[in-house]
Amino acid sequence: MLKELPPMRRVVCAINQEGKSVIVADGPPKHNRTAPDRPGFRVCNLWATFATPAPIGDPDRSTEIKGILPPPGGTVVKIIDMPPEPRDKAERDRVLGHAVGPQAAEKGLRRRPESGHPGFHETDTIDYAVVLKGEVYAMVDGGETLLREGDILIHCATNHAWSNRSDAVCRVLFVLVDAK
């Protein structure tokens, strides 16, 4: 049986009316999405900004992010737990194609499954990805590389996919920044 990773804890600090820094939230993220046919898969939006520069006093707007991308001129910070992908190619294509399929119509997102993996996509974003737990292959048109805990990858609107070929769930922190 697949061992899922523990829930995430999100701590948010702000400045109170007296000008002092305080903790204003401490607990699970407000946004969690799972896929019933993919145990261990979870997306948690942790924070989103809707402008650059970001207004410091803006409240948490992470629940307003319905797809993958940040809003125009904004950012989204998220954690994705990626379970091992099915070893059987037909099952992999079905599960992974279904898991990311609903976002295919999102403006600024282009699905590219013809690149050889059902998860291939491009976004109009600069993405910072930090592997927090486990390992995952970062795939691009020109090859792939294995990322392990502590590794950081930066996508500059590149065609890419993620492939967890291990036997454990991989947790990756993403910061997506709207780009032109």
C-alpha positions as CSV (number, residue, x, y, z in Angstrom):
1,M,0.0,0.0,0.0
2,L,1.2,3.5,-0.9
3,K,2.2,5.6,2.1
4,E,0.8,9.1,1.6
5,L,2.8,12.1,2.9
6,P,1.5,14.0,6.0
7,P,-0.7,17.0,5.6
8,M,1.0,20.4,5.2
9,R,1.1,23.1,7.8
10,R,0.9,26.7,6.5
11,V,2.0,29.6,8.8
12,V,1.2,33.1,7.7
13,C,2.7,36.2,9.2
14,A,1.5,39.8,8.8
15,I,1.7,43.2,10.4
16,N,-1.0,44.1,12.9
17,Q,-2.5,47.6,13.6
18,E,0.2,48.4,16.1
19,G,2.9,47.8,13.4
20,K,4.1,44.5,15.0
21,S,4.7,41.3,13.1
22,V,2.3,38.6,14.2
23,I,1.2,35.1,13.2
24,V,-2.3,35.4,11.7
25,A,-2.8,31.8,10.5
26,D,-1.3,28.4,11.5
27,G,-2.8,25.3,10.1
28,P,-3.6,23.4,6.9
29,P,-3.8,25.2,3.6
30,K,-7.3,26.3,2.6
31,H,-7.1,24.8,-0.9
32,N,-6.5,21.0,-1.3
33,R,-7.3,19.0,-4.4
34,T,-7.0,15.3,-4.8
35,A,-7.7,12.8,-7.6
36,P,-9.8,9.8,-6.5
37,D,-8.3,7.6,-9.1
38,R,-4.7,8.5,-8.1
39,P,-4.1,7.8,-4.4
40,G,-1.4,10.0,-2.9
41,F,-1.9,12.9,-5.5
42,R,-2.6,16.2,-3.8
43,V,-2.3,19.9,-4.9
44,C,-2.3,22.5,-2.2
45,N,-2.3,26.2,-3.1
46,L,-0.6,27.9,-0.3
47,W,-0.7,31.6,-1.3
48,A,-1.5,33.7,-4.4
49,T,-0.9,37.3,-5.3
50,F,-2.9,39.1,-7.9
51,A,-0.6,42.0,-8.8
52,T,3.0,43.0,-9.2
53,P,4.1,44.6,-7.0
54,A,1.9,42.6,-4.6
55,P,-0.1,44.7,-2.1
56,I,1.3,43.7,1.3
57,G,-2.0,43.8,3.1
58,D,-3.9,41.5,0.6
59,P,-5.6,38.6,2.2
60,D,-5.1,35.0,1.3
61,R,-6.5,34.5,-2.2
62,S,-5.2,30.9,-2.8
63,T,-8.7,29.5,-3.1
64,E,-9.4,31.7,-6.1
65,I,-6.9,29.8,-8.2
66,K,-9.0,27.2,-10.0
67,G,-6.4,25.7,-12.4
68,I,-2.7,25.6,-12.5
69,L,-1.6,29.1,-13.4
70,P,-1.4,32.3,-11.4
71,P,-3.6,35.2,-12.3
72,P,-2.3,37.8,-14.8
73,G,0.5,39.8,-13.2
74,G,0.4,37.5,-10.1
75,T,2.0,34.5,-8.5
76,V,0.9,31.2,-6.9
77,V,2.8,29.1,-4.4
78,K,1.7,25.5,-4.3
79,I,2.8,22.1,-3.2
80,I,2.1,19.0,-5.3
81,D,2.4,15.5,-4.0
82,M,3.1,13.2,-6.9
83,P,2.6,9.5,-6.4
84,P,4.5,7.0,-8.5
85,E,3.0,6.8,-11.9
86,P,1.6,3.5,-13.2
87,R,4.2,1.3,-14.8
88,D,1.7,0.2,-17.5
89,K,1.9,2.8,-20.3
90,A,-1.8,2.6,-21.1
91,E,-2.8,3.0,-17.5
92,R,-0.2,5.8,-17.1
93,D,-1.7,7.7,-20.1
94,R,-5.2,7.2,-18.8
95,V,-4.5,8.3,-15.2
96,L,-2.1,11.2,-15.9
97,G,-4.1,12.4,-18.9
98,H,-7.3,12.5,-16.8
99,A,-5.5,14.1,-13.8
100,V,-4.4,17.2,-15.7
101,G,-7.0,17.1,-18.4
102,P,-9.6,19.6,-16.9
103,Q,-7.0,22.4,-17.0
104,A,-6.3,21.9,-20.7
105,A,-8.5,24.9,-21.6
106,E,-6.8,27.2,-19.2
107,K,-5.6,30.4,-21.0
108,G,-1.7,30.4,-20.9
109,L,-1.5,26.6,-20.6
110,R,-0.8,24.4,-23.6
111,R,-0.9,20.6,-23.3
112,R,1.8,18.7,-25.3
113,P,1.2,15.0,-24.8
114,E,2.6,14.4,-28.3
115,S,6.0,15.0,-26.7
116,G,5.9,11.4,-25.4
117,H,4.4,11.7,-21.9
118,P,0.8,12.5,-21.1
119,G,1.8,15.2,-18.6
120,F,3.8,17.4,-21.1
121,H,2.7,21.0,-21.0
122,E,3.9,24.6,-21.4
123,T,2.8,27.6,-19.4
124,D,3.2,31.3,-19.7
125,T,5.1,31.4,-16.4
126,I,8.5,31.2,-14.8
127,D,8.3,28.2,-12.4
128,Y,10.6,27.6,-9.5
129,A,10.4,23.9,-8.3
130,V,12.0,22.6,-5.2
131,V,11.9,18.9,-4.4
132,L,11.1,18.6,-0.7
133,K,10.6,14.8,-0.4
134,G,11.5,11.9,-2.7
135,E,12.6,12.1,-6.2
136,V,11.1,12.9,-9.6
137,Y,12.3,13.1,-13.2
138,A,12.0,16.5,-14.9
139,M,11.4,15.9,-18.6
140,V,11.9,18.4,-21.4
141,D,12.0,18.1,-25.2
142,G,15.8,17.6,-25.1
143,G,16.0,15.0,-22.3
144,E,15.4,14.5,-18.7
145,T,17.1,14.7,-15.3
146,L,16.5,13.1,-11.9
147,L,15.8,15.6,-9.2
148,R,16.2,14.6,-5.5
149,E,15.4,16.3,-2.2
150,G,16.9,19.7,-2.1
151,D,17.3,20.1,-5.9
152,I,15.8,23.1,-7.6
153,L,14.6,23.4,-11.2
154,I,13.6,26.6,-13.0
155,H,11.3,26.4,-16.0
156,C,11.2,29.5,-18.2
157,A,7.9,28.8,-20.1
158,T,9.4,25.5,-21.3
159,N,7.6,22.4,-22.5
160,H,7.9,19.9,-19.6
161,A,6.5,17.0,-17.6
162,W,7.1,15.3,-14.3
163,S,7.6,11.6,-13.9
164,N,7.7,9.8,-10.6
165,R,9.3,6.4,-11.3
166,S,10.1,5.6,-7.7
167,D,7.9,3.6,-5.2
168,A,7.1,6.6,-3.0
169,V,5.2,9.9,-3.1
170,C,7.3,12.9,-4.1
171,R,6.5,16.4,-2.7
172,V,7.5,19.4,-4.8
173,L,7.1,23.1,-3.8
174,F,6.3,25.3,-6.8
175,V,6.3,29.1,-7.2
176,L,4.6,30.1,-10.5
177,V,5.1,33.7,-11.7
178,D,3.1,35.1,-14.5
179,A,5.3,35.9,-17.5
180,K,5.1,37.3,-21.0
